[in-house]
Amino acid sequence: MHITRLNIQRVRNLKTVALHGLQPFNIFYGQNGSGKTSILEAIHLLATGRSFRTHIPKNYIQNETTDAIVFAQSLTEKIGMQKLSSGEQLIKVNGDTVATQGQLAKLLPLQLIDPLSTDIIDHGAKPRRQLLDWLMFHVEPEFYHAWQYYSRALKQRNSLLKSQRNLSLLDLEPWNKMLSDYGEILHSQRVEIVEQWKIYLQNDLAQLLPDLSIELEYSAGFHVECGLANDLINYHQKDLDRRYTEYGPHRADLRFKTPLGDADVVLSRGQKKLLIMALKLSQIAMLHACNRETVVLLDDVTAELDLTAQRRLIAQLSQLGSQVFMTTLDHESVKKHLHDLSISYQLFNVDHGQVQVVVP
């Protein structure tokens, strides 16, 4: 869905925000601390159930209030979320209460492109696995079902490992079977999607990092040649000692290889930012090919990218049918890019939490 109307209440320092007639590109400018990023945070909260700035709801819910509300409307859908300071949430789609965040995520595929962060490359497997699973969720219809069953089995197995010292293979056999069955399904799904993703990624790498050769490699998280069932048996004692499940798709990873070594070691910070852009743009392109358009959040892009990179990014997002919400300190440069590329946009000034439309 592309958002035509957005309402935000009680998020950080924002006054009540009520935006109408939103465009393919929506630009929010103002001084640091004015509340620009909080608008992106609210949209992210609606689509994912969490902030990209903090894991603690009371940190983004306004002081002396107990909840925050975000509502969005497209031409065909109305979605809303009430987030309580306790972490509980109420989700509605077209006026009906729904049970899971996944139903909102399906309606509102969302990508955050934050050029300040290189966490995906530098900080362990989890952010890379999350990047892959975001793509899996949106392009592989059976992925979420398999992941839910796998996650339940993993939780139960780990709970047993933590609570009991002398578990036998027979004690764990039901959970081992469920883990191996659904783990192999997840692995085969990931292998297929990663192979498709590589094609889109190489196209974007050729545009953003034309002088570098970078290959994407997928690591399953277990010994594929033996199978997950055998790993769970062969490393039974190690799991007992460590009190958690060592092998499985929950330990999968993505690696980025160059002729000179791993990307996290050999690439400069600027090259890492462009690699992350290529990863996310290639995912958006893959969804676009599946007739799924993405809402994209761009936070302070003009502060980190030169004018050529800015224009290339804006042009590509427009070609992919994305709706963009962007913050910037340099709105004049962004306006020029959008004007030159003939892209429809709306400009908003943010000042001390107050958001106002700027008439051209």
Buried (B, 14 or more C-beta within 10 A) or exposed (E): BBBBBBBBBBBBBBEEBEBEEBBBBBBBBBEEEBBBBBBBBBBBBBBBBBBBBEEEBBEBBBEEEEBBBBBBBBEEBBBBBBBBBEEEBEBBBEEEEBEEBBBBBBBBBBBBBBBEBBBBBBEEBEBBBEBBBBBBBBBBEEBBEBBEBBBBBBEBBBEBBEEEEEBEEEEBEEBBEBBBBBBBBBBEBBEEBBEBBBEBBBBBBEBBBEEBEBBBEBBBBBEEEEBBBBBBBEBBEEBBEEEBBBBBBBBBBBBBBBEEEEBBEBBEEBBBBBBBBBBBBBBBBBBBEEEBBBBBBBBBBBEBBEEEBBBBBBBBBBEBBBBBBBBBBBBEBBBBBBEEBEBEBBBBBBEEBBBEEEEE
